[in-house]
Amino acid sequence: MDRRLFLAGLALAPSARALAASLDDLPLVALPAGADPLTVPGLSWFGTGPSAIEIFDYNCSYCRSAFQTLDAMVAKKKLRLGLMDSPQLAAGSVQAAKLRQAALILHGPDKAYEFHRRLYARKGMIDGDAALAVAEEMGFDLAKLAEAANSPDVRGRIIAQARFLDNIGVATTPSFIIGTKLLSGWPGADGFGAALKAKS
């Protein structure tokens, strides 16, 4: 886990691969044998179309940028987006991830996705206070949400996701699981589209 934390911090620097548009240029690797993201607790889905799972941290600037493209694809019914938390960059990331998981438990995937969308629409640091402000805007019961966020269930989900991501070798956010492949980093809209097309 320490190595992953270290790599996650380093991996935010832009690189040539971020501009990759050709499938041959993309950093795609096969998932380890037996690694099934669909069995990981707390994975949520929204939208219709070809499927991809985003592995994200709420305080990753590249995740925020990538989500603009991903959300537009979801709106056009060109993407079924899965969300898997990887809160590594700040304590606030953990707080926000726990509250999103609580929203998922209490209100279902549609409301949890809207919560996610509104969080990324905010400026500045995303932490527990920011997440609670969004929850209040959405009319959630803040006491119930906080209770769920601090429950063993949510803690177990965050730990299970972290262990799974360690197992498949995720070292940066955003990363994506597309079919049986792991795509590390955000390759831009064209690169992501190429990877999604190759899977479908």
C-alpha angles and dihedrals in degrees: 000000000000091000091051092051090051094048093045090059094048096045096068093083113105117249139183090264090065088073096048114134101163118082090228090058096052122105094236119157131175118257115248115269111278095015105136116177091192090071094055114108116241098027107141133190137207134175137019132269134055110356130239132162119221118210106204149165119213091227096049107110092204090054090053092050094045092050091064089063095040093049091050089053090049090051090053091049090244096119140041101205124205119197125212120177122231103171102181109128103068143359087249089061090060092048093050093045091052091050092049089052089049090052089051092052096045102034108020134241098300094056091040090055092050088050089052092048093050092048091056090047090063121093124236132009118359113218141136093293092052091047093049090049089055091046090053091050088054093050097247120158099253095201093053091044093052091047091052092045090056095045125115087243094062093041088052092051094052091048093046091051092049092051092048092049091049089051094054094044103250109171104162144037130266100037127153137214108212113177106310095338135090117220112198118208131001109293095189127258094293094049093047090048091051092051092047092048092050090054096050 
